[in-house]
Amino acid sequence: METGDRKDAGDDADGNGGTGGARGAGASRQPGRAPLAAIAESLQRERRRAGLSLAEVARRAGIAKSTLSQLESGTGNPSVETLWALSVTLNVSFAQLVDPPRPRVRVVRAGEGVAFAAEHADYVATLLASSPPHARRDIFLVSAEPGAARESDPHEPGAIEHVVLSTGRALVGLTDDPVELRPGDYIAYPGDEPHVFRALEPGTFAVLVQEHH
């Protein structure tokens, strides 16, 4: 049957079988592996919350039951398409399925992070941070030069700042424990505590996202 054939192909793409161009594209960029334990826990939790069987979720998402079974057991190598289909089926955001609990200060170095390859394109999406419910985010482009640091007083309670360094080098984060960032590195830290941005090289640029609750 045609549907069965499509599901078998999905098994190959998401499980331990052949992957075609997608796996090759992901491997060439060496993305971080999906957090399989976090995905497994999220899938089980959200499926039970929705009151759906394994077979029913797989049917609605258009994937093989064996693929979903693998993911719920913490194995396999899910594609971004598979996880998007499951997030739509379970009525949760993509990030809720794949983002494990975050520490107080979080650093993601260039080439690390939770990355997902597409099945039929040379495309890798790396999730750096998910937006929590009832939050808003303002996005800034920061340019800085070596010299005096930008020292910021605490913002409103619950504020979080996210920084991705684009060019140059900088010390970023909490005033008493900043982290040196290089191009492609990411950091998140509490914005309601004293924090600092100090450029270490000329022509330092970064993207700053301020999250407010």
N, C-alpha and C positions, 0 to 999 in steps of 0.2 A: 504494500500500500504506500502511496506517495508520502503521507504523513509520517509513517514509520521510517521511510528512508531518510526524511529530513531529520528526524530525531536521532537516528543512528549517526548521521553526520555530526550532529551536535555533540554526541558522546565523544567522537574523535577529537573535536575541537576543544572540549572542556575537560576531558578526562585524561587518560594516560596514552591515548592513541596519537595518530598523526595530527598535525596542526596546520600544515600548509604555510602560507606567507605570514600569518599573524604571529606565530611563535617565533619565526625567524626574525620578524621586525622587532619584537620585544627583546629577543636575545641580543640583537645587534646593539641595542641601546642599554642593555643590562639593567632593566628596571628592577626595583625592589619587588620581591614576591608578595602576592596577596596575603593578607593576614588570615590564613585559613581557619584558625581557631576562633577568631572574632566573627568571621562570616558564618561559620557553623552555628555558633551560639545565637547570633542574630536571626538566622533563618529559622532555627527551631523555635525561638521565642515568638517571632512574628507570625509564624504559621499557626502555632497553638493559640495565639491571641485571636487570630482570624477564624479559628475553629475549622481549619481545612486539613484534609489528609495530604500526605506526601503526593499521592497520585493526582489529586485534584489541583494542587499548586503547579505541578509539572505540566498538567494538561493546559491550564489557563496561561502559563508562561510560554507554552510551545516548545518545551524542552523534554528530553527523555527523563523518565522517573529515575533511572540509574544515575543520571548526571546530578539530579537534586539529592539523591541518596548519598552520593560521594561528597557533595558539598556540606551536607549536614553532618557527615562523619569527619569532616576536616581534611579531606583529601581532594585530589583533582587540581586543575589549574583554570579557574573560571575566566571567560572572556568578559569584556566590558558589556557586550550585548546580552549575554546570559544574565549578568547581575542587574542590568537595567530592566530586563523583562521580569525578573523576580521582584524587583522593587515596585514596579507598576502593579504587578499581581497582588502583592501584599500591602499595597497602599502606604509605603514608607519611602523616604528619600533614599537615593543611592548611597549617600554618605552614611546613613544609619546602618546599612548592612555591612559596610566595609571598614568603618573607622573605629579602631579600638579605643578604650578609655585613654584620655590624654593626661600626662603629668602636668604639674603646675607650670613649669617652663619646658617647652618642647623645641628641639632643634632637629631639622631635617637637612642633611648635607646634600649637595648636588649629586645626583645619581642614586640617591636613596629614596625612600618614600613608598607609599602604597601605589603601585602602578598596574595598569590594566591595558592589555594590547587588544586592538580591534582584530576581527577575524579576517577581513579581506582588504585591509589597508595598512600602510606603514604608519601607524598612528598609535601613540601610547599616551594615556591620560594618567597623571599622577595627582592623587588627592593629597593636598597639604593640610587642609583643615576644613571641617564641615561647620556650617552655621547652626548654632543651637536654636531651638524654638524661641520666638518672641525677641529676636535680636535684630539690630540693624548694623550695617557696616558702611563706613566711609573710606574711600580709597584715595591715597595720595602718592604722588611721585616725589621722592626726596632726592635732592642733590646736595652733596656736602664735600667740603675740602678739609684737609688736615689742619689742625689748630685746636681752637677751643671746642669742647664737646657740647652738644645740645643736651642739656640736663633738664628733664621734665619733672614737674611736681606731679603727685598722684592725680589722676582723673577721677570721675565719678565711680562709686562702688560698683564692682562687677565688670569694669571695662577690661577688655583684652586687646593687646596690640599684636599684629602679625606683620612680619617683615621678610621680604624676599630680596636678597641683594642681587642687583643686576650687573654692576661693574665696580671695580675697585676692591676695597677691603675696609672693614669697619668693625668696631666693638659695639655691640648692641645688646640691650636687655636690661635687667635690673641693675641699678647703680652699684650695688655691692657685689655683683657677680656677673658682669657682662660677658658675652661670648663673641669670639672673633669669627666673623662671617666672610666668606669668599663668594664669588659669583655663582649663583644657583642655590646657595644655602638659604634655609628658611628657619625662622625662630618665632615662637609665640610666648608671650609673658604677660603677667598681670599689669594692666595699665593703671590700676588703682594703687600702685606702689611707685616710689621714685625710680625713674628709668633714664637711660642714656643712649645717645647715638654719637659715636666719635669716629669720624673718617680717618683712615690710616693711609690712604693713597689718594693722590689727586684724581678728580673726575669720578668720584664715588656716587653711584646712583642706586636707589632702592625703591621698591614698591612697599608702601606702608598702608595697612588696613586697620582701621580702628573699629572695634566691635563694641557696641553699646547695648545695654539691656534695659 
